[in-house]
């Protein structure tokens, strides 16, 4: 299996985990802390889908080799892949928003739940709220992003069989 196929499979797997946690586990447990885990899995799904397109492009030598970190991949994706495949710029905004939420969670000194939402408090007391409705929107957007990236990397997949 090629690197882009592995990244695509991992993206699908992480998306399924996030979707299952939100639609099956959360209604049973009703613990807003699960929302953070859903966000982390969504972020991994998005970054792996983005990476699959980048690896696909690199396989066909359309982009130069790149450093394996998020910032470089994200910049290269925005500059080369989004215009080339006419992807919606909302996807890059979605990736940025989810990354900010995950980083805020990792660096926050205080977190708490309020009225079914998960609230993250930063060092300077800026509040970031994660709600079920918001995550449902993110899941819908992630699903369409995964469909579009799958369509991109499946075009010449028969070559690698």
DRENTORZA-494328 format. One record per residue (C-alpha): residue in one letter; x, y, z. Coordinates in steps of 0.05 Angstrom, whole numbers, plus 5000, padded with zeros to 4 digits. Layout:
<rs>
[r 'A',[X,Y,Z]]
...
</rs>
This chain:
<rs>
[r 'X',[5000,5000,5000]]
[r 'X',[5024,5069,4983]]
[r 'X',[5033,5123,5035]]
[r 'X',[4973,5163,5011]]
[r 'X',[4929,5101,5016]]
[r 'X',[4951,5089,5087]]
[r 'X',[4937,5161,5107]]
[r 'X',[4869,5158,5073]]
[r 'X',[4851,5094,5111]]
[r 'X',[4874,5125,5177]]
[r 'X',[4831,5186,5163]]
[r 'X',[4770,5143,5151]]
[r 'X',[4784,5104,5215]]
[r 'X',[4791,5166,5258]]
[r 'X',[4728,5196,5228]]
[r 'X',[4688,5133,5244]]
[r 'X',[4714,5135,5316]]
[r 'X',[4694,5208,5323]]
[r 'X',[4625,5196,5293]]
[r 'X',[4613,5135,5336]]
[r 'X',[4633,5172,5399]]
[r 'X',[4586,5229,5384]]
[r 'X',[4526,5190,5359]]
[r 'X',[4530,5126,5402]]
[r 'X',[4574,5136,5463]]
[r 'X',[4557,5209,5482]]
[r 'X',[4481,5199,5486]]
[r 'X',[4492,5141,5534]]
[r 'X',[4545,5172,5578]]
[r 'X',[4525,5246,5573]]
[r 'X',[4595,5267,5593]]
[r 'X',[4617,5331,5558]]
[r 'X',[4690,5310,5567]]
[r 'X',[4678,5261,5509]]
[r 'X',[4669,5322,5464]]
[r 'X',[4744,5336,5469]]
[r 'X',[4760,5265,5448]]
[r 'X',[4713,5273,5389]]
[r 'X',[4749,5337,5369]]
[r 'X',[4817,5304,5373]]
[r 'X',[4794,5246,5329]]
[r 'X',[4763,5296,5279]]
[r 'X',[4829,5334,5278]]
[r 'X',[4867,5269,5264]]
[r 'X',[4817,5251,5209]]
[r 'X',[4826,5319,5176]]
[r 'X',[4902,5319,5180]]
[r 'X',[4907,5249,5153]]
[r 'X',[4860,5266,5095]]
[r 'X',[4902,5327,5081]]
[r 'X',[4965,5285,5085]]
[r 'X',[4937,5233,5037]]
[r 'X',[4928,5287,4984]]
[r 'X',[4999,5313,4997]]
[r 'X',[5029,5243,4993]]
[r 'X',[4989,5231,4929]]
[r 'X',[5016,5295,4899]]
[r 'X',[5087,5278,4921]]
[r 'X',[5080,5208,4891]]
[r 'X',[5067,5240,4823]]
[r 'X',[5122,5292,4835]]
[r 'X',[5075,5351,4832]]
[r 'X',[5101,5379,4897]]
[r 'X',[5171,5376,4927]]
[r 'X',[5188,5333,4987]]
[r 'X',[5164,5366,5052]]
[r 'X',[5180,5365,5125]]
[r 'X',[5135,5319,5165]]
[r 'X',[5102,5369,5213]]
[r 'X',[5033,5399,5214]]
[r 'X',[5052,5471,5197]]
[r 'X',[5091,5452,5134]]
[r 'X',[5038,5403,5110]]
[r 'X',[4982,5453,5123]]
[r 'X',[5018,5510,5087]]
[r 'X',[5035,5466,5028]]
[r 'X',[4963,5440,5025]]
[r 'X',[4935,5511,5026]]
[r 'X',[4984,5537,4973]]
[r 'X',[4985,5478,4924]]
[r 'X',[4928,5430,4934]]
[r 'X',[4869,5475,4950]]
[r 'X',[4877,5517,4886]]
[r 'X',[4895,5457,4843]]
[r 'X',[4834,5416,4862]]
[r 'X',[4789,5476,4873]]
[r 'X',[4774,5455,4944]]
[r 'X',[4731,5500,4987]]
[r 'X',[4773,5547,5030]]
[r 'X',[4725,5532,5088]]
[r 'X',[4762,5466,5097]]
[r 'X',[4826,5501,5115]]
[r 'X',[4787,5545,5164]]
[r 'X',[4755,5482,5193]]
[r 'X',[4824,5450,5204]]
[r 'X',[4849,5514,5237]]
[r 'X',[4789,5520,5283]]
[r 'X',[4793,5448,5306]]
[r 'X',[4868,5453,5315]]
[r 'X',[4859,5515,5359]]
[r 'X',[4807,5478,5402]]
[r 'X',[4852,5417,5411]]
[r 'X',[4912,5461,5428]]
[r 'X',[4871,5503,5476]]
[r 'X',[4850,5439,5511]]
[r 'X',[4922,5414,5517]]
[r 'X',[4949,5479,5544]]
[r 'X',[4890,5502,5587]]
[r 'X',[4898,5507,5662]]
[r 'X',[4823,5502,5676]]
[r 'X',[4768,5463,5641]]
[r 'X',[4697,5451,5664]]
[r 'X',[4628,5430,5639]]
[r 'X',[4568,5475,5637]]
[r 'X',[4498,5459,5612]]
[r 'X',[4523,5401,5569]]
[r 'X',[4580,5440,5539]]
[r 'X',[4654,5433,5552]]
[r 'X',[4688,5499,5569]]
[r 'X',[4762,5510,5562]]
[r 'X',[4793,5568,5598]]
[r 'X',[4861,5596,5576]]
[r 'X',[4915,5630,5618]]
[r 'X',[4885,5698,5605]]
[r 'X',[4814,5672,5620]]
[r 'X',[4790,5670,5548]]
[r 'X',[4734,5619,5544]]
[r 'X',[4726,5569,5488]]
[r 'X',[4662,5528,5488]]
[r 'X',[4653,5461,5454]]
[r 'X',[4580,5441,5443]]
[r 'X',[4547,5380,5412]]
[r 'X',[4514,5423,5358]]
[r 'X',[4581,5453,5339]]
[r 'X',[4614,5384,5334]]
[r 'X',[4556,5358,5292]]
[r 'X',[4571,5415,5243]]
[r 'X',[4644,5397,5243]]
[r 'X',[4628,5324,5230]]
[r 'X',[4586,5343,5170]]
[r 'X',[4641,5387,5142]]
[r 'X',[4694,5334,5155]]
[r 'X',[4652,5282,5120]]
[r 'X',[4647,5323,5057]]
[r 'X',[4722,5339,5061]]
[r 'X',[4738,5265,5066]]
[r 'X',[4693,5250,5006]]
[r 'X',[4729,5302,4964]]
[r 'X',[4799,5280,4985]]
[r 'X',[4780,5207,4971]]
[r 'X',[4757,5227,4902]]
[r 'X',[4824,5261,4890]]
[r 'X',[4869,5204,4912]]
[r 'X',[4827,5149,4879]]
[r 'X',[4836,5177,4809]]
[r 'X',[4899,5139,4792]]
[r 'X',[4896,5086,4847]]
[r 'X',[4894,5029,4797]]
[r 'X',[4967,5043,4780]]
[r 'X',[4988,5019,4849]]
[r 'X',[4949,4954,4850]]
</rs>
